[in-house]
Amino acid sequence: MFKSACFFRIADDFVLPDPEAFERVLHKSRFVPCGPTQPESSGWVPPRGNKSKQLAEVVGGQLILKLCTEKRAVPSSAVKSAVEERVERYKAETGNERVPAKVKKEFKEEVLLDLLPRAFSKRATTLLWLDARKRLLVVDAGSLAGADRIVSSLLTALLEVPGAAPSLDLQLVQTQSSPAASMAHWLSTREAPWRFTVDRDCELKAADEQKSAVRYARHTLDIDEVAQHIAAGKVPTQLALTWNDRVSFTLTEAGQVRKIKFLDVVLKEAEDAKGKNEENFDANVAILTGELSELIPDLVEALGGEMAAGETAAAT
């Protein structure tokens, strides 16, 4: 369900909006595919899938939303070629070798309008999970840039709920120790934090101008060579970890969690909970968000604990 995670802390006084009012607001921004000349479109879709019409799902107090984004991309080479043809035609018709920038801009706009209807479109969906009780917002995105769109869409929707203007007062969860410093410590001492194990994938980068990098894939990291790279100044930017023998993932230097994989024991529990109903969305949400509800605070603790607003993470 979640492949990546950016997590935010929300306001103490936040409460979930009235379900019916919130649903009506979300339907105003329901996903509609791109029009013929529209380069991009985004909107809410049912988390349960197309068989459902419900856009906001609440399971055991957990709010689940899904945003769909569709983009039409015209190859830049095709645009450039078509614009050049128009430029050459303009020169021939006017006898002027200098083409004003305004004219070139108009040509490009015309070319895009002409090519967009024939361009292939790509769709991507992003899950959002909000736990109001634990004041936690989790976005299925591997970077802050990737999380921005759905967070912005959520804030817009909440502000449109009649009778209230709930404030998430979002703050990215920051830790006392920087992820890079913590990963360097774990690798150098060969000691993983409580409930975690270090796996077999890692990336180390130098902080100098050359930005030289060393990557280990499916390789033991409990070796002198890794510690020597760190002692020489290379910084861990990615490290594969497993939490409690239940969830594996990759931690980045920015604190994002990527490549989340729920291990066999969790998947079996999910299957057992579903029973004969293969589409038991509620069971999946309960189990998978339950795992992340424990993993996230353990990870924050492994990184020195959560930092209060205004504090700065320790670099070493």
C-alpha positions as CSV (number, residue, x, y, z in Angstrom):
1,M,0.0,0.0,0.0
2,F,2.8,2.4,0.9
3,K,6.0,2.3,-1.1
4,S,7.6,5.4,0.3
5,A,6.9,7.8,3.2
6,C,7.3,11.4,4.1
7,F,5.9,12.1,7.5
8,F,4.7,15.3,9.1
9,R,3.5,16.4,12.5
10,I,0.1,18.1,12.7
11,A,-1.5,20.6,15.1
12,D,-2.5,19.4,18.6
13,D,-6.0,20.7,18.2
14,F,-6.7,19.3,14.7
15,V,-9.9,17.1,14.4
16,L,-11.2,15.3,11.4
17,P,-13.8,17.4,9.5
18,D,-17.4,16.3,9.2
19,P,-17.3,13.2,6.9
20,E,-20.2,14.2,4.7
21,A,-19.1,17.8,4.3
22,F,-15.5,16.8,3.6
23,E,-16.7,14.3,1.0
24,R,-18.7,16.9,-0.8
25,V,-15.7,19.2,-0.9
26,L,-13.5,16.4,-2.3
27,H,-16.0,15.6,-5.0
28,K,-15.5,19.2,-6.3
29,S,-11.9,18.3,-7.0
30,R,-12.5,14.7,-8.2
31,F,-10.0,13.6,-10.8
32,V,-10.9,14.3,-14.4
33,P,-8.6,13.1,-17.2
34,C,-6.6,15.6,-19.2
35,G,-8.5,17.4,-22.0
36,P,-7.1,17.3,-25.6
37,T,-4.9,20.3,-25.1
38,Q,-4.4,20.1,-21.3
39,P,-0.8,19.1,-20.3
40,E,-1.7,18.1,-16.7
41,S,-4.7,17.2,-14.5
42,S,-4.9,16.1,-10.9
43,G,-7.7,15.2,-8.5
44,W,-9.0,12.8,-5.8
45,V,-9.9,9.2,-6.6
46,P,-11.5,6.5,-4.4
47,P,-8.8,4.8,-2.3
48,R,-10.7,1.5,-2.6
49,G,-10.6,1.6,-6.4
50,N,-12.9,2.5,-9.2
51,K,-15.8,0.3,-7.9
52,S,-16.2,2.7,-5.0
53,K,-17.4,6.3,-5.1
54,Q,-16.1,7.3,-1.6
55,L,-13.1,9.7,-1.8
56,A,-12.4,9.9,1.9
57,E,-12.0,6.6,3.7
58,V,-11.8,6.4,7.5
59,V,-10.7,3.1,8.9
60,G,-10.2,2.8,12.7
61,G,-9.8,6.5,12.9
62,Q,-7.3,6.6,10.1
63,L,-8.1,8.9,7.2
64,I,-7.0,7.6,3.8
65,L,-7.0,9.7,0.6
66,K,-5.6,9.1,-2.9
67,L,-4.7,11.8,-5.4
68,C,-4.3,10.9,-9.1
69,T,-2.2,13.0,-11.5
70,E,-2.2,12.6,-15.2
71,K,0.4,14.3,-17.5
72,R,0.7,14.6,-21.3
73,A,4.3,14.9,-22.4
74,V,5.4,16.0,-25.8
75,P,9.0,15.0,-26.6
76,S,11.2,18.1,-26.5
77,S,12.9,17.0,-29.7
78,A,9.5,17.0,-31.5
79,V,8.6,20.4,-30.2
80,K,12.0,21.8,-31.3
81,S,11.8,20.3,-34.7
82,A,8.3,21.7,-35.4
83,V,9.2,25.1,-34.1
84,E,12.3,25.2,-36.3
85,E,10.2,24.4,-39.3
86,R,7.9,27.3,-38.6
87,V,10.9,29.6,-38.0
88,E,12.3,28.7,-41.4
89,R,8.9,29.2,-43.1
90,Y,8.7,32.6,-41.3
91,K,12.1,33.6,-42.6
92,A,11.2,32.6,-46.2
93,E,7.9,34.4,-46.1
94,T,9.2,37.7,-44.5
95,G,12.7,37.7,-45.9
96,N,13.9,38.5,-42.4
97,E,16.6,36.4,-40.9
98,R,15.9,37.7,-37.4
99,V,12.9,36.1,-35.8
100,P,11.5,38.1,-32.8
101,A,11.5,36.2,-29.5
102,K,7.7,36.9,-29.2
103,V,7.1,35.1,-32.5
104,K,9.2,32.1,-31.5
105,K,7.2,31.9,-28.3
106,E,3.9,32.0,-30.3
107,F,5.2,29.2,-32.5
108,K,6.1,27.0,-29.5
109,E,2.6,27.6,-28.0
110,E,1.0,26.7,-31.3
111,V,3.1,23.5,-31.7
112,L,2.2,22.4,-28.2
113,L,-1.5,22.9,-28.9
114,D,-1.1,20.9,-32.1
115,L,0.9,18.0,-30.6
116,L,-0.7,17.6,-27.1
117,P,-3.9,15.9,-28.3
118,R,-1.6,13.2,-29.9
119,A,0.7,12.8,-26.9
120,F,0.6,9.8,-24.7
121,S,-0.5,10.4,-21.1
122,K,0.8,8.9,-17.9
123,R,-1.0,8.6,-14.6
124,A,0.3,8.2,-11.1
125,T,-1.5,8.0,-7.8
126,T,-0.3,9.1,-4.3
127,L,-1.7,7.8,-1.1
128,L,-2.1,10.0,2.0
129,W,-2.7,8.7,5.5
130,L,-3.7,11.0,8.4
131,D,-3.8,9.8,12.0
132,A,-5.3,12.7,13.9
133,R,-4.9,10.9,17.3
134,K,-1.1,10.5,16.9
135,R,-0.9,13.9,15.1
136,L,0.8,12.2,12.1
137,L,0.4,12.8,8.4
138,V,2.1,10.3,6.1
139,V,2.4,10.7,2.3
140,D,3.4,7.9,-0.1
141,A,6.2,9.9,-1.6
142,G,10.0,9.4,-1.7
143,S,10.8,13.2,-1.6
144,L,9.4,16.4,-0.2
145,A,8.8,17.7,-3.7
146,G,6.7,14.6,-4.4
147,A,4.7,15.2,-1.3
148,D,4.0,18.9,-2.0
149,R,1.1,18.4,-4.4
150,I,-1.1,16.1,-2.3
151,V,-0.4,18.1,0.9
152,S,-1.3,21.3,-0.9
153,S,-4.5,19.7,-2.3
154,L,-5.4,18.4,1.2
155,L,-5.0,21.8,2.8
156,T,-7.1,23.4,0.1
157,A,-9.9,20.9,0.6
158,L,-9.8,21.2,4.4
159,L,-10.1,25.0,4.2
160,E,-13.2,24.6,2.0
161,V,-15.2,22.5,4.5
162,P,-18.1,24.7,5.5
163,G,-18.3,25.9,9.1
164,A,-14.7,25.3,10.0
165,A,-11.2,26.1,8.9
166,P,-9.1,23.3,10.3
167,S,-5.4,24.0,10.5
168,L,-2.9,21.2,10.1
169,D,-0.1,23.4,11.1
170,L,2.2,21.0,9.2
171,Q,5.8,20.5,10.3
172,L,8.1,18.0,8.7
173,V,9.2,15.6,11.5
174,Q,12.8,16.5,12.3
175,T,15.1,14.5,14.5
176,Q,17.9,15.4,17.0
177,S,20.5,13.6,14.9
178,S,20.7,14.0,11.2
179,P,19.9,10.8,9.3
180,A,23.3,10.9,7.5
181,A,25.2,11.2,10.9
182,S,23.2,8.4,12.4
183,M,23.7,6.1,9.4
184,A,27.5,6.8,9.5
185,H,27.5,5.9,13.2
186,W,25.6,2.6,12.7
187,L,27.9,1.6,9.9
188,S,31.2,2.7,11.6
189,T,30.3,0.9,14.9
190,R,28.6,-2.0,13.2
191,E,25.7,-1.6,15.7
192,A,22.2,-1.1,14.4
193,P,19.7,0.8,16.6
194,W,17.1,-1.1,18.7
195,R,14.6,-3.1,16.7
196,F,16.5,-2.5,13.4
197,T,19.0,-4.4,11.4
198,V,21.3,-3.1,8.7
199,D,20.7,-4.8,5.3
200,R,22.9,-5.1,2.2
201,D,22.4,-1.9,0.3
202,C,24.1,1.4,0.9
203,E,25.3,4.6,-0.9
204,L,28.2,6.7,0.3
205,K,29.0,10.1,-1.2
206,A,31.9,12.5,-0.7
207,A,31.1,16.1,0.3
208,D,33.8,17.6,-2.0
209,E,33.3,19.1,-5.5
210,Q,33.9,15.8,-7.2
211,K,30.9,14.2,-5.4
212,S,32.5,10.7,-5.8
213,A,30.2,7.9,-4.7
214,V,30.4,4.3,-3.6
215,R,27.4,2.0,-3.9
216,Y,27.0,-1.4,-2.3
217,A,24.2,-3.6,-3.7
218,R,23.4,-7.0,-2.1
219,H,26.7,-6.8,-0.3
220,T,27.6,-7.2,3.4
221,L,28.2,-3.8,5.0
222,D,29.9,-5.2,8.1
223,I,33.4,-4.7,6.7
224,D,36.4,-2.4,7.3
225,E,36.1,-0.9,3.8
226,V,32.8,0.8,4.6
227,A,34.1,2.3,7.9
228,Q,37.2,3.5,6.0
229,H,35.1,5.3,3.4
230,I,33.2,7.0,6.2
231,A,36.5,7.9,8.0
232,A,37.8,9.4,4.8
233,G,34.8,11.7,4.6
234,K,32.1,10.0,2.6
235,V,28.6,10.4,3.9
236,P,25.8,7.8,3.8
237,T,23.0,9.0,1.6
238,Q,21.0,5.8,1.5
239,L,20.9,2.8,3.7
240,A,18.7,-0.3,3.6
241,L,17.3,-1.3,6.9
242,T,14.8,-3.8,8.3
243,W,12.5,-3.0,11.3
244,N,11.5,-5.7,13.7
245,D,11.8,-8.4,11.0
246,R,8.5,-7.1,9.6
247,V,9.3,-4.2,7.3
248,S,12.3,-3.4,5.1
249,F,13.0,0.0,3.6
250,T,15.7,2.4,2.5
251,L,16.5,5.5,4.7
252,T,17.7,8.6,2.9
253,E,20.0,11.4,4.2
254,A,17.0,13.7,4.1
255,G,15.0,11.4,6.4
256,Q,12.6,10.0,3.8
257,V,11.7,6.4,3.8
258,R,11.7,4.6,0.4
259,K,11.3,1.1,-1.1
260,I,9.0,0.0,1.7
261,K,8.4,-3.7,1.7
262,F,6.2,-5.5,4.1
263,L,7.8,-8.9,4.8
264,D,6.1,-12.3,4.7
265,V,4.9,-12.4,8.3
266,V,3.0,-9.1,7.8
267,L,1.6,-10.2,4.4
268,K,0.4,-13.5,5.9
269,E,-1.3,-11.6,8.8
270,A,-3.0,-9.4,6.2
271,E,-4.2,-12.4,4.2
272,D,-5.5,-14.1,7.4
273,A,-7.4,-10.9,8.3
274,K,-9.0,-10.7,4.9
275,G,-10.3,-14.3,5.1
276,K,-12.3,-15.1,2.0
277,N,-12.8,-11.5,1.0
278,E,-9.9,-10.7,-1.3
279,E,-10.8,-7.0,-1.5
280,N,-10.8,-6.3,2.2
281,F,-9.5,-2.8,2.1
282,D,-10.2,-2.2,5.8
283,A,-8.0,-5.1,6.9
284,N,-5.1,-3.9,4.7
285,V,-5.3,-0.4,6.0
286,A,-5.5,-1.6,9.7
287,I,-2.5,-3.9,9.4
288,L,-0.3,-1.8,7.1
289,T,-0.8,1.5,8.9
290,G,-0.5,-0.3,12.2
291,E,3.0,-1.4,11.2
292,L,4.0,2.1,10.1
293,S,2.5,3.5,13.3
294,E,5.1,1.6,15.2
295,L,8.0,1.8,12.8
296,I,7.9,5.6,12.5
297,P,8.3,6.4,16.2
298,D,11.0,3.7,16.5
299,L,12.9,5.3,13.6
300,V,12.5,8.8,15.1
301,E,13.9,7.4,18.4
302,A,16.8,5.8,16.5
303,L,17.6,9.2,15.1
304,G,17.9,10.8,18.5
305,G,14.3,11.6,19.1
306,E,12.0,14.3,17.7
307,M,13.2,17.8,17.5
308,A,11.2,20.7,18.8
309,A,10.3,23.5,16.4
310,G,13.2,25.9,15.9
311,E,15.9,23.4,16.9
312,T,18.7,22.2,14.5
313,A,19.7,18.6,14.0
314,A,23.1,17.5,15.2
315,A,25.5,16.9,12.3
316,T,27.6,14.4,14.1
